[in-house]
Each structure stands twice: as structure tokens, then as C-alpha cells.
Amino acid sequence: MNGRERYLALLKNEAADRPAAAAVVSVATAESCFSLGFSFEETHLNADKMTALAAYAHTDLGFDSVMPYFSVVQEAAALGATVDWGGMYMMPYVRGRLFDDPGAFKLPPDFCDRLPVRTVLDSLRILKRRVGETAVICGKAMGPWTLALRLYGLEELLIATIDDPPLVGELMIMLSEVSKRFIEAQLTCGADVVTLADHVTSNLVSPQTYTDFVQPRHAELNQIFPDTLILHCCGDTMDRVGRFKDGGFSWFHFESANPAAEAIPKAAPMRLIGNINIPGTLLAGTAEDIEAAARGCVRDGLTMISPECAVPLQVSDANLRRIADTCRKLTFK
């Protein structure tokens, strides 16, 4: 099987020859950029460079999928937020709130034509032609909660869940339209699946907050795009993984804070993707540590192996290759 055949089979819970090395969130590194001859900050607004960096994960690091969205700010930038595009070892971030009054927000009709979004869409088109026969093309979009954190403000949003629940509900409905528009455009441009990054983690909100405000929007997106969205949420999610399943997701990409062997039965029939630790293993561990972690993921029942979250730019390419190399050594009996 090639990478595309393997990845798609495992997404459908069908038989495959071995585990897949999955680029579900960013595996971009400073070292990869150096090898390609450009800086990381150039990739976010240049489709050719974004494409080259995404394809590198498949052609040089050995992953079975590619994903060309390397930050969490493309939508925010397209909507008019002030963005710092980062540097060699720094991810982009939003500098300040976009609006104080949700009523003042309007999704611009040319949203998908604005450079930060158009760059991702153009890259997906090129990737489909370049590696679409051998790798799965994975898009990425921010969910409504994550968009609200960046556009309305973290502190303001969390306070509003207590002081003004109708406002939070309005924000979720309004911003889920951004997610919907971007997901639809990515699928049209060649994405096979789309990671929906929505950071409703336990260190921010309760499971009930997720159920009250975010789950209805997730359920709506999953009805529109059935068996298409991979949810990504950072942190400890053991107390809400069942609620993610009830939100209609077929797949959940999760962190090492959640033991796979415990999370898998809680999530079923939703399937899990992950969850190699970054700080202690991919950043500070040895090649042997990484191989042991990948083998441990498979032993615990995972079939799609991935870093637990977007990797820091300081992670070495050799350490990422070790994930793919380990997957190639393993077979399903």
C-alpha cells in the first residue's frame, strides 16, 4: 500500500498493512525550511513555499499525509486581525482582539480570496496534483471556540460564559460560519479530510461549557461534512472525549496527557489519532525514546501515529523521521 491507500483505509477502519504516520497538525520545522532554502515566516502567505514545506513531510520525512496550514492564525489574519507572523523558531500569533462587539462582526464575502486563506487553498490545489496519488491531503480550519479565543479574547470569552451566555452562543453561531466557509473551500480545492482545531480543553472550560456552547456547532459541521473532520484539542480531554463523540466526530487527534489505552474505549466508535509526547520525547528524547513511544502507541491500540500537537520549530527532522521509520517496521497481523 502507498501512504494514501494506507491512510484512507485506516480512516475508514479498514485493513491496512501497517500503522500510518499521520501529519494531522503541523510537522513544519526550522530545519525543513533551511533544507528548502526559505524562512518559516515566508510560508504563510506564499503558496509555493507553503506547498514545498507541506510536501516535505511526505517526500523527505516519510509521513503518509500532508497538511499545509502551519499556524492557527490564517483565518484571523484574513478577517483583519493584526498578526505577528513569527520567525525561525516562533509560531505566528494574533496581536490583540479584532472586535469588542460581536454584532459588529461580518464575514466578508471575499473571505476565501484574501491572501492568508487563498494561500492555503492554492497550496491544497498544488498538493493534490503533486502528491495526491501517494499521500492524503489534510486541510485544517479553526473551530468556533478557537476563533473566539483569538478574535474576541480569552479572558473576555471565559467571563462571558458566566456573565453573558447568550453572547457566547451568538459568537459560536457566528464564528462557526467562518469554519464552515473555510472547510468547504478546502474540500473543493482537494483536501481529503480537514482537521478542525478547537481548544476546548479542561484547563480552560468545563465539559458542560463544551456541551452548552460548542457541541451544537460541532454537530452541525459534522452533519454538513460527514466523516470528513478530524477534531484536534490540546490538553487533558478524558472528561469530555465522549462528548466529542456525541458531537459527531469520526476521529479525534489527542495529546499524550490522555493515556491511549484508557481513551480508546471512552471514545469508541470514534477513532483516535496520536499521541507522541513533544517536550520529553520529540524535543528532548533520543531516537530510541521516539521509537519506543511510537511502538507504545500501536501497542495501546492506535493505528495512526502522530505528534500530539503542532511540533515546535526546534524539533529535528531526524526525530520526525523516526516516527515514520518506526511505522514502516511494524505490520498488522
C-alpha positions, -999 to 999 in steps of 0.1 A, spaced: 0 0 0 12 35 -6 7 63 20 -26 74 6 -41 40 4 -30 32 39 -42 64 55 -76 63 38 -81 26 48 -73 33 84 -96 64 84 -124 40 73 -114 15 100 -105 -10 72 -75 -33 70 -41 -19 62 -6 -33 61 9 -12 89 3 19 110 2 53 93 25 82 101 -1 110 102 6 147 97 -28 158 112 -14 191 126 18 209 116 51 190 114 69 220 100 104 226 114 131 253 111 154 225 98 130 216 70 127 253 60 165 256 59 167 225 37 142 240 13 160 274 13 135 298 27 123 311 61 94 298 81 76 332 82 76 332 43 54 301 41 22 315 55 15 339 26 33 322 -3 15 292 -18 46 277 -35 66 278 -3 37 266 18 33 237 -7 70 228 -6 71 227 32 39 206 34 51 181 7 85 178 25 66 159 53 58 132 28 87 132 4 115 136 30 102 129 64 81 98 54 46 108 66 16 93 48 -3 126 47 5 163 42 -10 193 58 -2 229 46 -16 251 74 13 256 99 -2 281 123 -36 290 140 -40 324 125 -48 322 88 -85 329 93 -79 357 119 -54 374 95 -79 372 66 -106 387 88 -84 417 96 -67 408 129 -32 421 134 -8 391 132 28 387 140 40 361 115 67 347 138 103 338 129 127 310 126 117 294 160 85 313 167 49 305 156 27 333 144 2 348 168 -27 373 169 -18 406 185 -49 418 202 -87 414 198 -104 420 165 -137 432 179 -154 441 212 -190 439 199 -199 406 182 -227 425 165 -201 445 146 -186 413 130 -194 404 95 -179 375 75 -166 393 43 -179 378 11 -144 377 -3 -130 358 27 -117 329 6 -100 353 -18 -80 371 9 -43 362 9 -39 343 42 -68 320 32 -62 319 -5 -26 308 2 -39 276 19 -64 269 -8 -39 274 -36 -14 251 -17 -41 224 -14 -47 225 -52 -10 222 -59 -5 194 -34 -34 174 -49 -15 174 -82 19 169 -67 15 142 -40 -22 134 -42 -17 100 -56 7 89 -28 -4 109 3 -36 120 18 -42 158 16 -53 170 51 -66 206 54 -71 224 87 -95 250 100 -100 267 133 -133 258 152 -156 285 165 -143 283 201 -107 288 190 -117 316 167 -135 333 195 -104 330 218 -83 348 192 -108 374 178 -128 382 210 -102 374 236 -95 346 260 -104 364 293 -134 381 277 -148 348 264 -143 329 296 -160 356 316 -189 358 292 -196 321 297 -207 331 332 -219 366 328 -234 366 293 -242 331 280 -263 345 251 -233 364 238 -212 332 238 -239 314 219 -240 342 194 -203 341 190 -203 303 184 -231 306 157 -214 335 140 -178 321 140 -189 285 130 -198 302 97 -161 310 93 -152 274 99 -179 262 75 -168 285 47 -131 275 51 -138 238 53 -160 238 23 -134 257 3 -106 233 13 -126 203 3 -134 219 -31 -96 226 -36 -86 190 -30 -84 182 8 -95 146 16 -101 154 52 -99 185 74 -86 189 109 -109 211 130 -87 226 157 -109 237 186 -92 241 220 -120 233 245 -95 217 268 -101 211 305 -77 238 316 -100 264 301 -136 251 303 -158 225 319 -173 196 300 -207 213 304 -194 245 288 -184 225 258 -218 208 257 -238 240 261 -219 262 236 -196 243 213 -210 208 208 -241 221 189 -219 238 164 -196 208 160 -227 186 154 -239 210 128 -205 210 110 -204 171 111 -238 170 96 -227 192 67 -193 174 63 -200 138 75 -169 116 80 -146 145 69 -135 163 101 -107 153 125 -111 171 158 -79 183 174 -80 195 210 -50 201 232 -45 191 268 -64 167 291 -96 157 275 -105 125 292 -136 140 309 -150 152 275 -139 127 249 -173 111 250 -189 144 243 -167 149 213 -180 116 201 -216 128 207 -207 159 186 -205 136 156 -167 133 150 -154 101 135 -118 109 145 -101 127 174 -64 138 174 -53 140 211 -24 147 234 -2 123 255 -18 138 286 -45 112 278 -34 76 280 -44 59 248 -54 26 263 -78 45 286 -91 69 260 -98 44 232 -128 27 250 -142 61 261 -141 73 225 -154 43 206 -166 42 179 -148 75 173 -113 66 165 -82 82 179 -50 96 163 -19 105 182 -2 109 205 36 111 208 47 135 235 65 166 223 85 181 252 100 150 267 101 128 236 103 147 203 123 176 217 144 161 244 143 123 237 166 100 219 159 81 187 152 51 209 127 71 230 108 81 199 107 46 185 95 32 219 68 59 221 56 50 185 56 13 193 37 21 226 10 39 207 5 9 184 6 -15 214 -21 6 231 -44 3 201 -37 33 178 -33 28 141 -25 64 131 6 77 148 13 114 151 29 140 173 4 150 200 2 186 187 18 210 162 55 205 167 77 233 178 100 246 151 130 234 171 121 197 167 147 180 145 138 164 112 156 132 123 132 128 152 102 132 130 116 107 105 119 82 134 81 82 137 77 72 101 106 48 102 91 30 132 57 28 115 74 11 85 89 -15 108 55 -25 121 29 -47 105 -7 -57 113 -12 -94 116 
